[in-house]
Amino acid sequence: MLMLLFYIKNDRYALESRRVVEVVPKVALKTLHHAPDSIAGLLNYRNRLVPVIDLCRLIQGTPCRPLFSSRIILVNYQSRNDDSPTGSSYTSQPTSYILGLMAERVTDTFRKQETQHFVPGMKVDTTPYLGEMITDAQGMIQCLQLDEILPERERSFLLPEREGY
C-alpha cells in the first residue's frame, strides 16, 4: 500500500495515498471567524469551498510553519451516518467530501507491505484519528485515520453547510 509521508514539527505521520485527491501548495485561505482553532479556513478548489484542517494545530497545538514544503493535502473524507445534519441514520452509504489537511514537509511517499508489522500504540480517546504506528529504519511513523480526523465539534461546524455537495 502506498502511503504519503509528512511531518508535524519533527514527528513523521502517514496516510493512505488512495484517499489523496491532490497535494497543493499552501495558499492563503478564507478565515472562518469563530471557528475551532484547528480549522485553518476555506480553500477555493476548482470552484468548491473546501474546509482545511491545520494538522499541526490539531495534533500539537501550534500552527503549521510557513515552510517551502508545507502543503495542503486534499483527501476524500467519508462522513459517518451520525454526521448527517438531521441526525438521521437511515442512509446506508456514507457521504464523501473533499477535506484539506495542512501539514509540513509533505515530500515523500513509501510503500508499506500489507504484512508489515504494526507496533500497537496507546489509544487516547480524545485523539481517535491517531492510528497505529509503523516502524522503519528511521524510527516510528504515526498513521492517521482520515475518517476520524474531524472531532464532533468540527463536523457539526463544517458538515451541515456541506449537504448536497
N, CA, C and O of each residue as an XYZ file, in Angstrom:
660
protein
N       0.845     -1.161      0.000
C       0.000      0.000      0.000
C       0.899      1.236      0.000
O       1.849      1.317      0.778
N       0.602      2.178     -0.858
C       1.383      3.411     -0.946
C       0.880      4.396      0.110
O      -0.323      4.627      0.236
N       1.809      4.965      0.859
C       1.497      5.901      1.939
C       2.165      7.250      1.643
O       3.293      7.300      1.153
N       1.461      8.330      1.945
C       2.015      9.678      1.835
C       2.598     10.039      3.191
O       1.927      9.929      4.217
N       3.842     10.468      3.186
C       4.563     10.797      4.406
C       4.635     12.310      4.561
O       4.878     13.024      3.588
N       4.426     12.801      5.780
C       4.561     14.223      6.065
C       4.998     14.384      7.513
O       5.055     13.416      8.272
N       5.299     15.603      7.876
C       5.808     15.890      9.210
C       4.914     16.901      9.910
O       4.254     17.731      9.285
N       4.921     16.795     11.210
C       4.392     17.834     12.078
C       5.526     18.088     13.065
O       5.799     17.281     13.953
N       6.174     19.229     12.881
C       7.459     19.527     13.527
C       8.443     18.417     13.161
O       8.735     18.241     11.978
N       8.966     17.660     14.131
C       9.934     16.612     13.799
C       9.342     15.213     13.784
O      10.070     14.243     13.572
N       8.043     15.085     14.003
C       7.392     13.781     14.027
C       6.851     13.423     12.647
O       6.314     14.273     11.936
N       7.001     12.147     12.281
C       6.536     11.673     10.979
C       5.143     11.060     11.101
O       4.824     10.355     12.059
N       4.331     11.360     10.090
C       2.970     10.850     10.007
C       2.741     10.345      8.588
O       3.454     10.726      7.660
N       1.738      9.482      8.429
C       1.436      8.947      7.108
C      -0.064      8.732      6.971
O      -0.782      8.546      7.953
N      -0.511      8.762      5.726
C      -1.883      8.403      5.415
C      -1.901      7.657      4.095
O      -0.995      7.800      3.274
N      -2.936      6.865      3.902
C      -3.047      6.056      2.690
C      -3.212      6.955      1.476
O      -4.067      7.841      1.467
N      -2.402      6.731      0.458
C      -2.446      7.596     -0.717
C      -3.714      7.396     -1.546
O      -4.080      8.276     -2.325
N      -4.385      6.269     -1.396
C      -5.611      6.043     -2.181
C      -6.700      7.044     -1.827
O      -7.627      7.246     -2.611
N      -6.608      7.674     -0.663
C      -7.591      8.666     -0.237
C      -7.202     10.083     -0.671
O      -8.004     11.009     -0.542
N      -5.974     10.260     -1.185
C      -5.485     11.581     -1.572
C      -6.026     11.946     -2.952
O      -5.880     11.189     -3.912
N      -6.643     13.105     -3.033
C      -7.151     13.635     -4.293
C      -6.043     14.400     -5.000
O      -5.804     14.212     -6.193
N      -5.367     15.273     -4.244
C      -4.310     16.116     -4.808
C      -3.544     16.746     -3.655
O      -4.087     16.936     -2.566
N      -2.289     17.068     -3.900
C      -1.478     17.822     -2.940
C      -1.199     19.169     -3.588
O      -0.636     19.240     -4.680
N      -1.600     20.246     -2.901
C      -1.463     21.585     -3.467
C      -0.599     22.439     -2.546
O      -0.469     22.136     -1.360
N      -0.007     23.503     -3.084
C       0.808     24.394     -2.240
C      -0.045     25.036     -1.153
O      -1.258     25.184     -1.297
N       0.614     25.410     -0.073
C      -0.065     26.138      0.994
C      -0.336     27.546      0.486
O       0.593     28.288      0.166
N      -1.600     27.907      0.414
C      -2.011     29.216     -0.099
C      -2.810     29.946      0.973
O      -3.151     29.373      2.008
N      -3.103     31.213      0.713
C      -3.937     31.979      1.633
C      -5.347     31.389      1.626
O      -5.891     31.065      0.571
N      -5.914     31.257      2.790
C      -7.245     30.683      2.950
C      -8.209     31.741      3.450
O      -7.795     32.725      4.063
N      -9.481     31.545      3.193
C     -10.524     32.418      3.743
C     -10.729     32.025      5.198
O     -11.069     30.880      5.496
N     -10.526     32.956      6.083
C     -10.666     32.711      7.514
C     -12.134     32.510      7.867
O     -13.007     33.231      7.384
N     -12.389     31.528      8.710
C     -13.731     31.306      9.252
C     -13.712     31.808     10.696
O     -13.248     31.115     11.601
N     -14.215     33.003     10.894
C     -14.193     33.606     12.231
C     -15.041     32.783     13.195
O     -16.106     32.285     12.830
N     -14.571     32.650     14.404
C     -15.230     31.915     15.491
C     -15.250     30.406     15.250
O     -15.967     29.675     15.933
N     -14.467     29.945     14.283
C     -14.348     28.500     14.034
C     -13.401     27.898     15.070
O     -12.601     28.618     15.667
N     -13.483     26.598     15.288
C     -12.498     25.945     16.165
C     -11.074     26.213     15.664
O     -10.853     26.368     14.463
N     -10.124     26.265     16.578
C      -8.740     26.623     16.257
C      -8.112     25.771     15.171
O      -7.313     26.274     14.381
N      -8.454     24.495     15.113
C      -7.804     23.613     14.143
C      -8.282     23.829     12.714
O      -7.674     23.307     11.780
N      -9.356     24.584     12.525
C      -9.829     24.871     11.164
C      -9.068     26.082     10.656
O      -9.250     27.196     11.146
N      -8.207     25.850      9.662
C      -7.363     26.922      9.122
C      -8.161     27.886      8.254
O      -7.826     29.067      8.168
N      -9.214     27.391      7.611
C     -10.033     28.238      6.756
C     -10.607     27.457      5.596
O     -10.644     26.227      5.614
N     -11.059     28.193      4.577
C     -11.640     27.596      3.382
C     -10.731     27.809      2.186
O     -10.150     28.880      2.008
N     -10.620     26.778      1.377
C      -9.842     26.814      0.147
C     -10.805     26.761     -1.027
O     -11.719     25.937     -1.045
N     -10.603     27.640     -2.012
C     -11.388     27.559     -3.238
C     -10.677     26.565     -4.151
O      -9.674     26.891     -4.786
N     -11.209     25.359     -4.203
C     -10.617     24.288     -5.010
C     -11.557     23.959     -6.153
O     -12.586     23.310     -5.965
N     -11.189     24.417     -7.340
C     -11.988     24.160     -8.539
C     -13.444     24.554     -8.344
O     -14.363     23.793     -8.647
N     -13.628     25.768     -7.828
C     -14.939     26.361     -7.568
C     -15.748     25.625     -6.505
O     -16.977     25.698     -6.494
N     -15.072     24.928     -5.626
C     -15.698     24.319     -4.457
C     -15.022     24.893     -3.222
O     -13.807     25.089     -3.206
N     -15.798     25.158     -2.205
C     -15.223     25.620     -0.940
C     -14.898     24.394     -0.106
O     -15.779     23.625      0.277
N     -13.606     24.233      0.167
C     -13.113     23.062      0.879
C     -12.562     23.503      2.231
O     -11.670     24.349      2.285
N     -13.080     22.940      3.325
C     -12.507     23.262      4.635
C     -11.116     22.658      4.772
O     -10.859     21.547      4.310
N     -10.230     23.400      5.410
C      -8.849     22.953      5.607
C      -8.565     22.884      7.104
O      -8.777     23.848      7.839
N      -8.081     21.723      7.536
C      -7.708     21.488      8.928
C      -6.191     21.636      9.036
O      -5.451     21.032      8.258
N      -5.732     22.425      9.981
C      -4.301     22.563     10.249
C      -3.905     21.403     11.161
O      -4.181     21.430     12.360
N      -3.259     20.384     10.591
C      -2.885     19.200     11.372
C      -1.896     19.531     12.481
O      -1.919     18.908     13.542
N      -1.029     20.506     12.240
C      -0.064     20.898     13.266
C      -0.792     21.439     14.498
O      -0.447     21.101     15.630
N      -1.785     22.267     14.270
C      -2.553     22.831     15.385
C      -3.424     21.756     16.031
O      -3.543     21.715     17.255
N      -4.031     20.889     15.231
C      -4.889     19.840     15.766
C      -4.109     18.873     16.641
O      -4.560     18.507     17.727
N      -2.927     18.456     16.167
C      -2.179     17.407     16.857
C      -1.236     17.963     17.925
O      -1.148     17.412     19.022
N      -0.527     19.058     17.604
C       0.478     19.552     18.552
C       0.188     20.933     19.114
O       0.956     21.437     19.934
N      -0.903     21.555     18.691
C      -1.317     22.817     19.298
C      -0.658     24.069     18.769
O      -0.920     25.155     19.286
N       0.201     23.960     17.744
C       0.833     25.142     17.158
C       0.552     25.165     15.657
O       0.446     24.107     15.037
N       0.431     26.353     15.063
C       0.107     26.414     13.635
C       1.217     25.848     12.753
O       2.390     25.830     13.127
N       0.819     25.397     11.599
C       1.751     24.876     10.594
C       2.738     25.984     10.219
O       2.338     27.114      9.939
N       4.013     25.652     10.217
C       5.042     26.644      9.889
C       5.030     26.941      8.385
O       4.685     26.074      7.583
N       5.407     28.163      8.006
C       5.414     28.538      6.590
C       6.666     28.027      5.872
O       7.463     28.823      5.376
N       6.837     26.725      5.816
C       7.973     26.129      5.127
C       7.671     26.017      3.636
O       6.509     25.951      3.236
N       8.702     25.998      2.832
C       8.513     25.839      1.390
C       7.811     24.513      1.078
O       7.075     24.419      0.096
N       8.033     23.510      1.893
C       7.450     22.189      1.661
C       6.121     21.970      2.393
O       5.583     20.864      2.357
N       5.580     23.001      3.057
C       4.253     22.883      3.669
C       3.225     22.828      2.551
O       3.313     23.569      1.571
N       2.254     21.944      2.708
C       1.265     21.713      1.655
C      -0.113     21.507      2.260
O      -0.267     21.322      3.467
N      -1.106     21.545      1.386
C      -2.467     21.164      1.734
C      -2.749     19.867      0.995
O      -2.701     19.812     -0.233
N      -3.041     18.837      1.753
C      -3.344     17.521      1.188
C      -4.860     17.427      1.082
O      -5.561     17.435      2.094
N      -5.362     17.337     -0.140
C      -6.800     17.203     -0.344
C      -7.133     15.721     -0.340
O      -6.563     14.945     -1.107
N      -8.063     15.332      0.532
C      -8.406     13.926      0.704
C      -9.908     13.721      0.589
O     -10.692     14.654      0.765
N     -10.294     12.490      0.293
C     -11.700     12.097      0.355
C     -12.017     11.758      1.792
O     -11.461     10.815      2.355
N     -12.909     12.524      2.385
C     -13.349     12.293      3.756
C     -14.724     11.641      3.696
O     -15.643     12.180      3.080
N     -14.863     10.503      4.322
C     -16.133      9.784      4.353
C     -16.826     10.083      5.672
O     -16.355      9.668      6.731
N     -17.938     10.798      5.614
C     -18.662     11.058      6.857
C     -19.431      9.812      7.257
O     -19.901      9.044      6.418
N     -19.541      9.638      8.557
C     -20.321      8.520      9.069
C     -21.785      8.922      9.075
O     -22.107     10.104      8.950
N     -22.662      7.957      9.219
C     -24.097      8.241      9.231
C     -24.486      9.216     10.333
O     -25.424      9.995     10.162
N     -23.779      9.185     11.465
C     -24.134     10.093     12.552
C     -23.671     11.523     12.288
O     -23.898     12.406     13.115
N     -23.009     11.769     11.119
C     -22.615     13.118     10.732
C     -23.750     13.868     10.058
O     -23.640     15.073      9.829
N     -24.843     13.179      9.735
C     -25.895     13.842      8.972
C     -26.459     14.990      9.794
O     -26.631     14.866     11.007
N     -26.755     16.134      9.119
C     -27.196     17.323      9.840
C     -28.483     17.092     10.621
O     -28.691     17.720     11.659
N     -29.337     16.216     10.150
C     -30.608     15.989     10.822
C     -30.484     14.956     11.913
O     -31.415     14.766     12.696
N     -29.344     14.282     11.980
C     -29.150     13.257     12.989
C     -29.753     11.923     12.590
O     -29.672     10.956     13.347
N     -30.356     11.858     11.407
C     -30.949     10.590     10.985
C     -29.868      9.656     10.490
O     -28.851     10.089      9.948
N     -30.095      8.384     10.679
C     -29.094      7.411     10.246
C     -29.696      6.427      9.246
O     -29.269      5.275      9.178
N     -30.690      6.876      8.465
C     -31.332      5.987      7.509
C     -30.465      5.712      6.295
O     -30.704      4.743      5.574
N     -29.486      6.527      6.062
C     -28.615      6.363      4.911
C     -27.635      5.226      5.143
O     -27.014      5.151      6.203
N     -27.489      4.335      4.158
C     -26.548      3.234      4.328
C     -25.180      3.586      3.762
O     -24.183      2.972      4.140
N     -25.116      4.551      2.875
C     -23.854      4.962      2.268
C     -23.339      6.226      2.939
O     -24.088      7.192      3.082
N     -22.074      6.241      3.353
C     -21.526      7.485      3.909
C     -21.394      8.534      2.815
O     -21.243      8.207      1.638
N     -21.453      9.785      3.214
C     -21.301     10.886      2.279
C     -19.830     11.213      2.135
O     -19.096     11.221      3.123
N     -19.389     11.483      0.910
C     -17.989     11.787      0.658
C     -17.813     13.290      0.453
O     -18.582     13.924     -0.270
N     -16.801     13.843      1.094
C     -16.456     15.256      0.981
C     -14.978     15.358      0.655
O     -14.207     14.438      0.931
N     -14.587     16.474      0.069
C     -13.163     16.776     -0.060
C     -12.799     17.623      1.151
O     -13.472     18.605      1.464
N     -11.738     17.233      1.819
C     -11.259     17.917      3.016
C      -9.784     18.222      2.813
O      -9.040     17.387      2.299
N      -9.358     19.408      3.212
C      -7.948     19.782      3.132
C      -7.255     19.568      4.466
O      -7.799     19.889      5.522
N      -6.046     19.020      4.403
C      -5.228     18.795      5.595
C      -3.898     19.516      5.398
O      -3.118     19.147      4.520
N      -3.637     20.525      6.194
C      -2.395     21.281      6.081
C      -1.324     20.614      6.938
O      -1.548     20.312      8.110
N      -0.153     20.389      6.332
C       0.947     19.749      7.050
C       2.281     20.281      6.532
O       2.341     20.974      5.517
N       3.340     19.943      7.249
C       4.690     20.374      6.897
C       5.443     19.248      6.198
O       5.158     18.067      6.399
N       6.395     19.635      5.385
C       7.324     18.698      4.725
C       6.581     17.527      4.081
O       6.879     16.361      4.339
N       5.618     17.867      3.245
C       4.864     16.852      2.505
C       5.668     16.580      1.233
O       5.426     17.186      0.190
N       6.623     15.664      1.338
C       7.565     15.483      0.230
C       7.784     14.043     -0.184
O       8.344     13.803     -1.253
N       7.365     13.070      0.619
C       7.738     11.690      0.337
C       6.547     10.747      0.360
O       5.503     11.028      0.947
N       6.750      9.628     -0.300
C       5.831      8.501     -0.195
C       6.669      7.269      0.137
O       7.882      7.255     -0.067
N       6.019      6.263      0.638
C       6.696      4.994      0.841
C       5.677      3.886      0.688
O       4.474      4.099      0.837
N       6.172      2.710      0.390
C       5.305      1.560      0.198
C       5.334      0.693      1.441
O       6.377      0.169      1.831
N       4.174      0.552      2.051
C       4.043     -0.293      3.233
C       3.523     -1.648      2.778
O       2.511     -1.733      2.084
N       4.203     -2.677      3.163
C       3.750     -4.026      2.836
C       2.514     -4.353      3.653
O       2.414     -3.971      4.819
N       1.568     -5.063      3.039
C       0.342     -5.434      3.744
C       0.652     -6.242      5.001
O      -0.103     -6.203      5.974
N       1.754     -6.969      4.978
C       2.107     -7.803      6.125
C       3.072     -7.105      7.080
O       3.525     -7.710      8.051
N       3.391     -5.831      6.813
C       4.330     -5.118      7.680
C       3.789     -5.070      9.097
O       2.605     -4.826      9.325
N       4.679     -5.307     10.037
C       4.293     -5.374     11.443
C       3.942     -3.986     11.966
O       4.720     -3.045     11.812
N       2.787     -3.861     12.576
C       2.383     -2.627     13.238
C       2.673     -2.761     14.715
O       2.339     -3.772     15.333
N       3.283     -1.763     15.268
C       3.527     -1.736     16.703
C       2.308     -1.067     17.328
O       2.034      0.097     17.036
N       1.574     -1.773     18.176
C       0.381     -1.140     18.757
C       0.769      0.040     19.620
O       1.691     -0.034     20.433
N       0.042      1.139     19.427
C       0.282      2.325     20.231
C      -0.784      2.468     21.291
O      -1.753      1.709     21.328
N      -0.599      3.425     22.132
C      -1.623      3.716     23.131
C      -2.777      4.393     22.422
O      -2.567      5.208     21.523
N      -3.968      4.069     22.811
C      -5.150      4.683     22.223
C      -5.675      5.733     23.191
O      -6.022      5.424     24.331
N      -5.731      6.977     22.727
C      -6.220      8.076     23.546
C      -7.594      8.462     23.019
O      -7.743      8.755     21.833
N      -8.589      8.466     23.883
C      -9.965      8.727     23.460
C     -10.140     10.076     22.784
O     -10.998     10.216     21.912
N      -9.351     11.070     23.162
C      -9.508     12.408     22.588
C      -8.826     12.555     21.233
O      -8.971     13.589     20.581
N      -8.085     11.536     20.800
C      -7.409     11.598     19.503
C      -7.676     10.322     18.695
O      -6.739      9.576     18.407
N      -8.930     10.058     18.325
C      -9.240      8.818     17.607
C      -8.627      8.768     16.206
O      -8.546      7.694     15.608
N      -8.199      9.905     15.680
C      -7.600      9.967     14.352
C      -6.162      9.457     14.333
O      -5.620      9.213     13.255
N      -5.538      9.292     15.482
C      -4.182      8.761     15.528
C      -4.265      7.237     15.520
O      -4.689      6.613     16.493
N      -3.852      6.661     14.401
C      -3.918      5.217     14.235
C      -2.689      4.526     14.777
O      -2.056      4.992     15.725
N      -2.368      3.423     14.170
C      -1.269      2.598     14.635
C       0.079      3.151     14.192
O       0.165      4.047     13.352
N       1.122      2.589     14.781
C       2.487      3.007     14.482
C       3.144      2.006     13.554
O       2.933      0.798     13.669
N       3.945      2.524     12.630
C       4.777      1.708     11.752
C       6.214      2.032     12.128
O       6.528      3.181     12.441
N       7.070      1.056     12.101
C       8.479      1.331     12.339
C       9.262      1.066     11.064
O       8.940      0.158     10.298
N      10.292      1.872     10.851
C      11.226      1.655      9.748
C      12.625      1.969     10.254
O      12.825      2.171     11.452
N      13.578      2.009      9.361
C      14.974      2.228      9.757
C      15.191      3.593     10.413
O      16.131      3.761     11.190
N      14.332      4.569     10.107
C      14.492      5.914     10.659
C      13.697      6.144     11.941
O      13.829      7.194     12.569
N      12.880      5.182     12.332
C      12.103      5.345     13.563
C      10.639      5.024     13.370
O      10.276      4.157     12.575
N       9.804      5.732     14.105
C       8.367      5.466     14.086
C       7.614      6.454     13.205
O       8.001      7.613     13.056
N       6.527      5.956     12.626
C       5.627      6.768     11.807
C       4.219      6.531     12.335
O       3.763      5.391     12.431
N       3.537      7.617     12.675
C       2.154      7.525     13.166
C       1.212      7.572     11.966
O       1.301      8.490     11.151
N       0.320      6.605     11.849
C      -0.669      6.592     10.773
C      -1.914      7.361     11.209
O      -2.332      7.289     12.364
N      -2.501      8.102     10.259
C      -3.730      8.840     10.548
C      -4.931      8.070     10.027
O      -4.874      7.470      8.954
N      -6.006      8.087     10.780
C      -7.273      7.518     10.343
C      -8.134      8.681      9.874
O      -8.702      9.412     10.685
N      -8.227      8.847      8.560
C      -8.881     10.026      7.994
C     -10.323     10.192      8.422
O     -10.770     11.313      8.662
N     -11.058      9.101      8.520
C     -12.479      9.224      8.842
C     -12.723      9.670     10.273
O     -13.861      9.957     10.647
N     -11.669      9.733     11.079
C     -11.787     10.184     12.470
C     -11.140     11.554     12.680
O     -11.059     12.032     13.811
N     -10.679     12.188     11.597
C      -9.886     13.407     11.714
C     -10.694     14.613     12.200
O     -10.138     15.518     12.821
N     -11.990     14.630     11.923
C     -12.819     15.750     12.365
C     -13.490     15.417     13.689
O     -14.373     14.562     13.733
N     -13.089     16.074     14.759
C     -13.799     15.885     16.018
C     -15.252     16.345     15.871
O     -15.584     17.075     14.936
N     -16.093     15.928     16.770
C     -17.527     16.212     16.667
C     -17.810     17.701     16.488
O     -18.664     18.077     15.686
N     -17.101     18.546     17.229
C     -17.338     19.995     17.126
C     -17.060     20.502     15.710
O     -17.829     21.299     15.174
N     -15.954     20.037     15.101
C     -15.617     20.458     13.750
C     -16.604     19.891     12.721
O     -16.973     20.581     11.771
N     -17.029     18.637     12.911
C     -18.018     18.051     11.992
C     -19.302     18.859     12.015
O     -19.865     19.163     10.963
N     -19.770     19.207     13.202
C     -21.020     19.951     13.306
C     -20.858     21.365     12.750
O     -21.821     21.952     12.257
N     -19.647     21.911     12.826
C     -19.395     23.256     12.303
C     -19.340     23.251     10.774
O     -19.851     24.169     10.132
N     -18.726     22.228     10.194
C     -18.477     22.199      8.746
C     -19.509     21.434      7.922
O     -19.942     21.919      6.876
N     -19.903     20.267      8.368
C     -20.696     19.393      7.512
C     -22.129     19.821      7.252
O     -22.612     19.571      6.148
N     -22.854     20.450      8.182
C     -24.220     20.853      7.833
C     -24.274     21.769      6.621
O     -25.210     21.695      5.825
N     -23.280     22.627      6.479
C     -23.237     23.525      5.320
C     -22.847     22.803      4.048
O     -22.993     23.357      2.959
N     -22.357     21.585      4.160
C     -21.845     20.850      3.015
C     -22.893     19.926      2.430
O     -22.602     19.235      1.454
N     -24.119     19.878      2.988
C     -25.138     18.979      2.493
C     -25.439     19.271      1.030
O     -25.512     20.431      0.625
N     -25.610     18.237      0.252
C     -25.877     18.386     -1.171
C     -24.650     18.659     -1.997
O     -24.762     19.017     -3.169
N     -23.520     18.505     -1.433
C     -22.223     18.784     -2.058
C     -21.977     17.885     -3.231
O     -20.932     17.983     -3.875
